[in-house]
Amino acid sequence: MDSMQTPQPKVSFKEQMHQAREDAILQSACRLLGEKAFDAMTMDDVANAVGIAKASLYKHFCSKEELCSAAMVQILGRVQAYLAGLPADMPPLEKLHALVRWSLERLLTNEMPLLPSRNSTLRAVLMANKDYLNGLVAVSDQIGEWITEAQAQGVISPTLPPLVVLYTLYARACDPVVSFLKEGGQYSDAEIVDLVVRTCFDGLAAR
């Protein structure tokens, strides 16, 4: 058997720099989407955050919609990687707790873009983006599977439609309560995460 491996083509320094800059652009776009949301964010904001000229930014992305779509696709990829990294033997309810906690931690550090509003231009662009839709379906299917397993185990109410539970968990990733509590300054980030996770899964009823 021939043990020789086909050598991988070397990536030129120019290509490496191009990719590094693109990664920085996407990272800045994600942060700005968390801070300002799509409609208030500008390409000037992104260029300034990265420290490049706007003309250089347009060499990577031809519009704000294209840039933010790529950023949202990247975030979905990070969510998928996080879900795949959870232990297979972890109970489904614990996986859902872990996901919400992870999302809230990203939200507190402006790493989780706010979901586009119904009348946002970005929403229409995302709905036409195959990569985004495929990622969203994959994430939703995985979370939905854990929801139905948790309902079968009696740890999430089986009277709730799984889709309602799914959207409720998605809503925690852009919950304004997090920013209200953060701005109030009464609680640490860890306490905010714990409080929102508790209200999400335990509700407001006295035990």
C-alpha positions, 0 to 999 in steps of 0.5 A, a space after each residue: 500500500 502506498 503510504 505517501 500522502 498527497 501534499 496539501 497545497 500551501 496557502 500563500 501569505 497573502 491568502 492567510 492575511 486575507 482570511 485573517 482580515 475577513 475573520 476580524 471583519 466577521 467578529 466585529 460585525 457579530 459584536 456590532 450586531 449585538 450592540 446596535 442591531 442590524 438597522 443601526 449598524 453601518 459599514 463605517 462602524 465595521 471598518 472603524 472597529 477592524 481598523 481598515 478603510 471602508 474600501 478594503 471592507 468592500 473587497 470582502 463583502 459587497 454590502 451590509 446585508 451580505 456581511 451580516 448574513 455571513 456573520 449570522 451563518 458563522 454564529 449558527 456554525 458556532 452554535 452547532 459546534 457547541 451542541 455537538 460538543 455536549 456529552 452524549 450521555 448528558 440528560 436532555 434537560 441539562 443540555 437545554 440548560 447548558 445551551 441557554 446558559 451559553 447563549 446568555 454568556 455570549 449575549 452579555 459579551 455582545 458575541 450573540 447578534 440580536 435576531 433581526 426584527 420582522 421588518 428588518 431588511 436582514 430578515 428577508 436576506 437571511 430567509 433567502 440564504 441557503 447556508 443560514 436556513 440549513 444551519 437554522 434547521 440543523 440547530 432547531 432539529 437538534 434542540 427539538 429532539 432534546 425538547 421532546 426527550 425531556 417531555 417524554 421524561 416528564 421534566 418539561 410539560 408535555 402539554 406545551 407544543 415543542 415549537 413553543 418551547 423551542 421559540 422560548 429558548 431562542 428568545 433567551 438568546 436576545 432577551 432584553 432582561 439581560 441588558 436591563 439587569 446588566 445596566 442596573 449594576 446590581 448583579 454580576 454576569 454570573 448572577 444574571 445568567 443564573 436568574 434568567 435560566 431559573 425564570 426560563 425553566 422554573 417560571 415565576 411560581 413559588 415552590 
